[in-house]
Amino acid sequence: MSGIEQGALIGGLMLLLLALRVHIGIAMLAAGSLGYIWIVNLDTLLNYYKTFAYARYSVYDLSVVPLFLLMGQFATHGGLSRSLFKAGNAMIGHWRGGMAMAAVTACAGFGAICGSSLATAATMGQVALPELRRHGYSARLATASIAAGGTLGILIPPSVPLVIYAIITEQNIAKLFVAAFIPGIIAAIGYMVAIAVMARLDPEHAPAGAKLAWWARLKALSETWPVLLIFVVVIGGIYGGFFTPTEAASIGTIATGFVALTSGGLKGRGFLECIYGAAQATAMIFLILLGADVLNVFLALTQMPAELAKWVIGLQLSPLLVLVVILLIYLVLGCIMDSLSMILLTIPIFFPIIMGIDLWGLNAEGKAIWFGILALMVVEIGLITPPVGMNVYIISSMAKDVPMRETFIGIIPFLISDLFRITLLLFVPGVALYALQVLK
């Protein structure tokens, strides 16, 4: 049996376990372990078990993950999301659909200090959803705009999935963060355009709000200075060479914790809730990492990634066609799997294929960074597409009176915006790589 056939068989077993609602980390661990025993033997697997957990968790770069997650927890409890939404609403809330646009911009700003789409959607849902409903926004637009805006948390740096991608592909974390910045801004603008179109086609979806005086706008805007300062220190410090990503995450976490402390967000059980939330999310991510390691070791033993890359290259297909097929696979997987699991499962298989074909004449580093941003953008769509759509489920749990079908219908304009954005990045890699060239 060839390596591709062996890999496909174990992959099918893993998908079966997922269908039986086994946790993705456990499913990958179990399937990878059975595959390892099949290829080698049980004694060798047990010997591997003695050291592989330490080998994975002792990687220095991984320490940035719990730090960014804790920073997001502090930001949530520190009221930064509320000040961002208040500022956005003060500036553009008087536009038709402006309050929903303010929610999107607040999601982008919160994503800059959070790094998690689920946390961004949950936090902004608590802040913005009641206000949108109170001001007469339709349930469809209110829930869909926050669910879609929440996906910006995975793209606007710092981003935990980008860190994981960088570690797996041995790329520079700082360069990936910089490359994600412009696509993230384009995503936010695209979502605002989608809201504007919906508001124009059916004004009942989004009434215009009252226009505030300039002094009131500037006052609301001035209250967001902690977010801007933290973002500049973290991202500027990383790319300026002042800090490593881990050091920058530590400084950002301390700064965000201080803001949360002075705002009263850490009173009572607030601090313990932040620690518990970060620990719980870190444990989940690290369990998935552990399962992915065992599965990837099995795939390495079968030589499946190398054989698959060689087979695809041998077909002499158009490189663009190969890339489009990979992106379509991501879209399908996004309907049944979370973003981090997709990255850990597919990158070891797809990355060698991408690096083995010529795409727009890019060098190895440029191609790796561009593909990482492109894949992440496609992966984020899975957060708002049925049947999984984790962001939609989170918002629906907050708006129990809104049928989930209504939210998914409202998501359609945002998905169209995503399609345009992905097409732009697909054919114009400079959208992601331009910032790197400017900052050289």
C-alpha positions as CSV (number, residue, x, y, z in Angstrom):
1,M,0.0,0.0,0.0
2,S,1.4,3.4,-1.0
3,G,2.0,6.2,1.5
4,I,-0.9,8.2,0.0
5,E,-3.3,5.3,0.5
6,Q,-2.1,4.8,4.1
7,G,-2.5,8.4,4.9
8,A,-5.9,8.6,3.3
9,L,-7.1,5.5,5.3
10,I,-6.0,7.0,8.6
11,G,-7.3,10.4,7.6
12,G,-10.7,8.7,7.0
13,L,-10.6,7.2,10.4
14,M,-9.9,10.6,12.0
15,L,-12.9,12.1,10.1
16,L,-15.1,9.2,11.4
17,L,-14.0,10.0,14.9
18,L,-14.9,13.7,14.3
19,A,-18.3,12.6,13.0
20,L,-18.8,10.7,16.3
21,R,-18.1,14.0,18.1
22,V,-14.7,13.1,19.4
23,H,-12.6,16.2,20.3
24,I,-10.3,17.1,17.3
25,G,-7.1,16.8,19.5
26,I,-8.1,13.3,20.7
27,A,-9.2,12.2,17.2
28,M,-5.8,13.2,15.7
29,L,-3.9,11.6,18.6
30,A,-5.8,8.3,18.3
31,A,-5.7,8.1,14.5
32,G,-2.0,9.1,14.4
33,S,-1.2,6.5,17.1
34,L,-3.0,3.7,15.3
35,G,-1.2,4.7,12.1
36,Y,2.2,4.7,13.9
37,I,1.6,1.2,15.3
38,W,0.6,0.0,11.8
39,I,3.7,1.4,10.2
40,V,6.2,0.7,13.0
41,N,5.1,-1.1,16.3
42,L,3.6,-0.4,19.7
43,D,6.9,-0.4,21.6
44,T,8.4,2.3,19.4
45,L,5.2,4.4,19.8
46,L,5.4,4.1,23.6
47,N,9.0,5.1,23.5
48,Y,8.1,8.1,21.4
49,Y,5.4,9.0,23.9
50,K,8.0,9.5,26.6
51,T,9.5,12.6,25.1
52,F,7.2,14.0,22.4
53,A,5.1,16.1,24.8
54,Y,8.1,17.8,26.3
55,A,9.6,18.2,22.8
56,R,6.5,20.1,21.7
57,Y,5.8,22.2,24.7
58,S,9.4,23.3,25.3
59,V,9.5,25.2,22.1
60,Y,10.2,28.8,23.1
61,D,8.0,30.4,20.5
62,L,4.9,28.6,21.8
63,S,5.1,30.6,25.0
64,V,3.6,33.5,23.0
65,V,0.3,31.7,22.8
66,P,-0.8,31.8,26.5
67,L,0.5,35.3,26.7
68,F,-1.6,36.6,23.8
69,L,-4.6,34.7,25.2
70,L,-4.2,36.3,28.6
71,M,-3.8,39.7,27.0
72,G,-7.2,39.1,25.3
73,Q,-8.7,38.1,28.6
74,F,-7.5,41.3,30.2
75,A,-8.7,43.3,27.3
76,T,-12.2,41.7,27.6
77,H,-12.4,42.4,31.4
78,G,-10.8,45.9,31.0
79,G,-13.7,47.4,29.0
80,L,-11.5,48.1,26.0
81,S,-14.1,46.7,23.7
82,R,-16.7,49.1,25.0
83,S,-14.5,52.2,24.5
84,L,-13.7,51.0,20.9
85,F,-17.4,50.6,20.0
86,K,-18.3,53.9,21.7
87,A,-15.6,55.7,19.7
88,G,-16.6,54.1,16.4
89,N,-20.3,54.9,17.0
90,A,-19.4,58.5,17.9
91,M,-17.6,58.9,14.6
92,I,-19.8,57.2,12.1
93,G,-23.0,56.2,14.0
94,H,-25.0,58.9,12.3
95,W,-24.5,57.2,8.9
96,R,-27.2,54.7,7.8
97,G,-25.8,51.4,9.1
98,G,-23.1,53.4,10.9
99,M,-23.6,51.7,14.2
100,A,-23.1,48.2,12.6
101,M,-20.0,49.6,10.9
102,A,-18.8,50.9,14.3
103,A,-19.2,47.3,15.6
104,V,-17.0,46.0,12.7
105,T,-14.3,48.7,13.4
106,A,-14.4,47.9,17.1
107,C,-13.9,44.2,16.3
108,A,-10.9,45.1,14.2
109,G,-9.5,47.2,17.0
110,F,-10.2,44.6,19.6
111,G,-8.6,41.9,17.4
112,A,-5.4,43.9,17.5
113,I,-5.0,43.2,21.2
114,C,-6.9,39.9,21.4
115,G,-5.8,37.5,18.6
116,S,-8.9,35.3,18.9
117,S,-12.0,35.5,16.6
118,L,-14.2,33.6,19.1
119,A,-13.2,36.0,21.9
120,T,-13.7,39.0,19.7
121,A,-17.2,37.9,18.6
122,A,-18.2,37.0,22.2
123,T,-16.9,40.3,23.7
124,M,-18.3,42.6,21.0
125,G,-21.6,40.7,21.1
126,Q,-22.0,41.6,24.7
127,V,-21.2,45.2,24.0
128,A,-22.7,46.0,20.6
129,L,-25.6,43.7,20.2
130,P,-27.9,45.2,22.8
131,E,-27.1,48.7,21.4
132,L,-27.9,47.7,17.8
133,R,-31.2,46.1,18.8
134,R,-32.1,49.1,21.0
135,H,-31.5,51.5,18.1
136,G,-33.8,49.6,15.7
137,Y,-31.4,47.6,13.7
138,S,-32.8,44.4,12.3
139,A,-32.0,41.2,14.1
140,R,-30.5,39.9,10.8
141,L,-28.0,42.7,10.3
142,A,-27.2,43.1,14.0
143,T,-26.2,39.5,14.6
144,A,-24.5,39.0,11.2
145,S,-22.4,42.1,11.4
146,I,-20.9,41.1,14.8
147,A,-20.4,37.5,13.8
148,A,-18.6,38.6,10.6
149,G,-16.7,41.3,12.4
150,G,-15.5,38.8,14.9
151,T,-13.6,36.9,12.2
152,L,-11.2,39.9,12.1
153,G,-9.7,38.7,15.4
154,I,-8.0,35.8,13.6
155,L,-6.5,38.1,10.9
156,I,-5.6,41.4,12.6
157,P,-2.2,40.8,14.3
158,P,-1.4,39.6,16.8
159,S,-3.1,36.3,15.8
160,V,-2.7,32.9,17.5
161,P,-3.3,30.9,14.3
162,L,-0.6,33.0,12.5
163,V,1.8,32.1,15.3
164,I,1.1,28.4,15.0
165,Y,1.4,28.6,11.2
166,A,4.8,30.4,11.6
167,I,6.0,27.6,14.0
168,I,4.9,24.8,11.7
169,T,6.4,26.3,8.5
170,E,9.4,27.8,10.2
171,Q,8.6,31.3,9.1
172,N,9.2,34.7,10.8
173,I,6.3,35.6,13.1
174,A,7.0,39.3,12.8
175,K,6.9,39.2,9.0
176,L,3.6,37.3,9.1
177,F,2.1,39.8,11.4
178,V,3.1,42.7,9.2
179,A,1.8,40.9,6.1
180,A,-1.6,40.3,7.7
181,F,-2.1,44.0,8.5
182,I,-3.2,45.3,5.0
183,P,-5.5,42.3,4.3
184,G,-7.0,42.8,7.7
185,I,-7.8,46.5,7.0
186,I,-9.2,45.5,3.6
187,A,-11.5,42.9,5.3
188,A,-12.8,45.5,7.7
189,I,-13.5,48.0,4.9
190,G,-15.2,45.3,2.8
191,Y,-17.5,44.4,5.7
192,M,-18.4,48.1,6.1
193,V,-19.2,48.3,2.4
194,A,-21.4,45.2,2.8
195,I,-23.3,46.9,5.6
196,A,-23.7,50.1,3.6
197,V,-25.1,48.1,0.6
198,M,-27.6,46.3,2.9
199,A,-28.7,49.6,4.5
200,R,-29.3,51.2,1.1
201,L,-31.2,48.2,-0.4
202,D,-33.4,48.0,2.7
203,P,-33.3,51.1,5.0
204,E,-35.4,49.3,7.6
205,H,-32.4,47.1,8.4
206,A,-30.2,50.0,9.6
207,P,-31.6,53.4,10.7
208,A,-29.4,56.4,10.9
209,G,-28.4,57.6,14.3
210,A,-28.0,61.1,15.9
211,K,-24.9,63.1,14.8
212,L,-22.7,64.1,17.8
213,A,-20.8,67.3,18.1
214,W,-17.1,67.2,17.3
215,W,-16.0,67.6,20.9
216,A,-18.0,64.5,21.8
217,R,-16.5,62.5,19.0
218,L,-13.0,63.5,19.9
219,K,-13.7,62.7,23.6
220,A,-14.9,59.2,22.7
221,L,-11.9,58.7,20.4
222,S,-9.4,59.8,23.0
223,E,-10.6,57.0,25.3
224,T,-9.2,54.4,22.9
225,W,-5.6,55.5,23.4
226,P,-4.7,52.3,25.5
227,V,-5.6,50.1,22.5
228,L,-3.5,52.1,20.1
229,L,-0.6,52.3,22.5
230,I,-0.6,48.6,23.2
231,F,-0.8,47.8,19.5
232,V,2.1,50.1,18.6
233,V,4.2,48.8,21.4
234,V,3.6,45.1,20.6
235,I,3.7,45.1,16.8
236,G,6.1,48.0,16.4
237,G,8.4,46.5,19.0
238,I,8.4,43.1,17.3
239,Y,9.2,44.5,13.8
240,G,11.5,47.2,15.0
241,G,13.7,44.6,16.6
242,F,13.2,45.9,20.1
243,F,11.5,42.7,21.3
244,T,11.1,39.1,20.3
245,P,7.4,38.1,19.8
246,T,7.4,36.5,23.3
247,E,8.8,39.6,24.9
248,A,6.4,41.8,23.1
249,A,3.5,39.6,24.2
250,S,4.7,39.8,27.8
251,I,4.8,43.6,27.7
252,G,1.5,43.8,26.0
253,T,-0.1,41.5,28.6
254,I,1.3,43.6,31.5
255,A,0.1,46.8,29.8
256,T,-3.4,45.4,29.1
257,G,-3.6,43.9,32.6
258,F,-2.7,47.4,34.1
259,V,-5.5,49.0,32.0
260,A,-8.0,46.3,33.2
261,L,-6.8,46.8,36.8
262,T,-7.3,50.6,36.7
263,S,-10.7,50.3,35.0
264,G,-11.9,47.9,37.8
265,G,-12.2,44.9,35.5
266,L,-10.0,42.7,37.7
267,K,-11.9,43.3,40.9
268,G,-13.3,40.4,42.8
269,R,-13.0,37.2,40.8
270,G,-12.0,39.2,37.6
271,F,-8.3,38.3,37.8
272,L,-9.0,34.6,38.5
273,E,-11.5,34.5,35.6
274,C,-8.8,35.9,33.2
275,I,-6.3,33.3,34.3
276,Y,-8.8,30.5,34.1
277,G,-10.0,31.6,30.6
278,A,-6.5,31.9,29.3
279,A,-5.5,28.5,30.8
280,Q,-8.5,26.8,29.4
281,A,-7.9,28.1,25.9
282,T,-4.2,27.3,26.1
283,A,-4.9,23.7,27.2
284,M,-7.3,23.2,24.3
285,I,-4.8,24.6,21.8
286,F,-1.9,22.6,23.2
287,L,-4.0,19.4,23.2
288,I,-4.7,19.9,19.5
289,L,-1.0,20.6,18.9
290,L,-0.1,17.3,20.6
291,G,-2.6,15.3,18.5
292,A,-1.3,17.0,15.4
293,D,2.3,16.1,16.2
294,V,1.5,12.4,16.5
295,L,-0.6,12.5,13.2
296,N,2.2,14.4,11.4
297,V,4.8,11.9,12.6
298,F,2.7,9.1,11.1
299,L,2.3,11.1,7.8
300,A,6.1,11.6,7.8
301,L,6.6,7.8,8.2
302,T,4.3,7.2,5.2
303,Q,6.0,9.9,3.2
304,M,2.5,11.0,2.2
305,P,3.2,14.7,2.0
306,A,6.3,14.2,-0.2
307,E,4.6,11.6,-2.4
308,L,1.5,13.8,-2.8
309,A,3.5,16.8,-3.7
310,K,5.5,14.8,-6.2
311,W,2.3,13.4,-7.7
312,V,0.6,16.8,-8.0
313,I,3.7,18.3,-9.6
314,G,3.9,15.4,-12.0
315,L,0.3,16.0,-13.2
316,Q,1.7,19.3,-14.7
317,L,-1.5,21.1,-13.8
318,S,-1.7,24.9,-13.7
319,P,-0.2,26.1,-10.4
320,L,-3.1,28.4,-10.0
321,L,-5.5,25.5,-10.4
322,V,-3.7,23.6,-7.7
323,L,-3.9,26.5,-5.4
324,V,-7.6,27.1,-6.1
325,V,-8.3,23.4,-5.3
326,I,-6.5,23.7,-2.0
327,L,-8.5,26.8,-1.1
328,L,-11.8,25.0,-2.0
329,I,-10.8,22.1,0.3
330,Y,-10.3,24.7,3.1
331,L,-13.8,26.1,2.4
332,V,-15.3,22.6,2.7
333,L,-13.3,21.8,5.9
334,G,-14.4,25.1,7.3
335,C,-17.9,23.8,7.5
336,I,-17.0,21.0,9.8
337,M,-13.8,22.0,11.6
338,D,-12.4,24.9,13.6
339,S,-9.7,27.2,12.1
340,L,-6.7,26.1,14.3
341,S,-7.4,22.4,13.7
342,M,-7.5,23.0,10.0
343,I,-4.2,24.7,10.0
344,L,-2.5,21.9,12.1
345,L,-4.1,19.2,10.0
346,T,-3.6,20.5,6.5
347,I,-0.4,22.7,6.5
348,P,2.0,19.7,6.7
349,I,0.2,18.2,3.6
350,F,-0.4,21.3,1.5
351,F,2.7,23.4,2.3
352,P,5.2,21.1,0.5
353,I,2.9,21.2,-2.6
354,I,2.7,25.0,-2.5
355,M,6.5,25.3,-2.1
356,G,7.0,22.9,-5.0
357,I,5.1,24.9,-7.6
358,D,5.8,28.3,-9.1
359,L,3.2,31.0,-8.1
360,W,3.6,34.5,-9.6
361,G,7.4,34.1,-9.5
362,L,7.6,34.5,-5.7
363,N,10.6,33.4,-3.8
364,A,10.3,30.8,-1.1
365,E,9.8,33.2,1.8
366,G,7.4,35.4,0.0
367,K,5.4,32.4,-1.2
368,A,5.2,31.0,2.3
369,I,4.1,34.2,3.9
370,W,1.5,35.0,1.1
371,F,0.1,31.5,1.3
372,G,-0.2,31.7,5.1
373,I,-2.2,34.9,4.9
374,L,-4.4,33.6,2.0
375,A,-5.1,30.3,3.8
376,L,-5.9,32.1,7.0
377,M,-8.4,34.3,5.2
378,V,-10.1,31.3,3.7
379,V,-10.1,29.5,7.0
380,E,-11.8,32.5,8.7
381,I,-14.8,32.1,6.4
382,G,-15.5,28.8,8.2
383,L,-16.3,30.8,11.3
384,I,-19.4,32.2,9.7
385,T,-20.5,29.4,7.3
386,P,-23.0,26.6,8.2
387,P,-23.3,24.1,9.7
388,V,-20.5,24.8,12.2
389,G,-20.0,28.6,12.0
390,M,-18.7,29.0,15.5
391,N,-19.1,32.8,15.5
392,V,-22.7,32.5,14.5
393,Y,-23.3,30.0,17.3
394,I,-21.8,32.4,19.8
395,I,-23.9,35.3,18.7
396,S,-27.0,33.2,18.5
397,S,-26.5,32.1,22.1
398,M,-26.7,35.8,23.1
399,A,-29.7,36.6,20.8
400,K,-31.9,33.6,21.7
401,D,-34.9,35.3,20.1
402,V,-33.2,35.4,16.7
403,P,-33.4,32.3,14.6
404,M,-30.0,31.1,13.5
405,R,-31.3,31.0,9.9
406,E,-31.8,34.8,10.0
407,T,-28.2,35.3,11.0
408,F,-26.9,33.0,8.3
409,I,-29.0,34.9,5.7
410,G,-27.5,38.1,7.0
411,I,-24.0,36.7,6.6
412,I,-24.3,36.3,2.8
413,P,-23.3,39.9,1.9
414,F,-20.2,39.5,4.1
415,L,-19.3,36.2,2.4
416,I,-19.5,38.0,-1.0
417,S,-17.1,40.6,0.4
418,D,-14.8,37.8,1.5
419,L,-14.9,36.3,-2.0
420,F,-13.8,39.6,-3.5
421,R,-11.0,40.0,-0.9
422,I,-9.7,36.5,-1.5
423,T,-9.8,36.9,-5.2
424,L,-7.8,40.2,-4.9
425,L,-5.1,38.5,-2.7
426,L,-5.0,35.5,-4.9
427,F,-4.2,37.4,-8.1
428,V,-2.3,40.3,-6.4
429,P,0.2,38.9,-3.8
430,G,1.5,42.3,-3.3
431,V,-1.5,43.1,-1.1
432,A,0.1,41.0,1.6
433,L,3.8,41.5,0.7
434,Y,3.7,45.3,0.1
435,A,4.0,46.2,3.8
436,L,7.1,43.9,4.1
437,Q,8.8,45.6,1.1
438,V,8.1,49.1,2.5
439,L,9.5,48.2,6.0
440,K,12.7,46.6,4.7
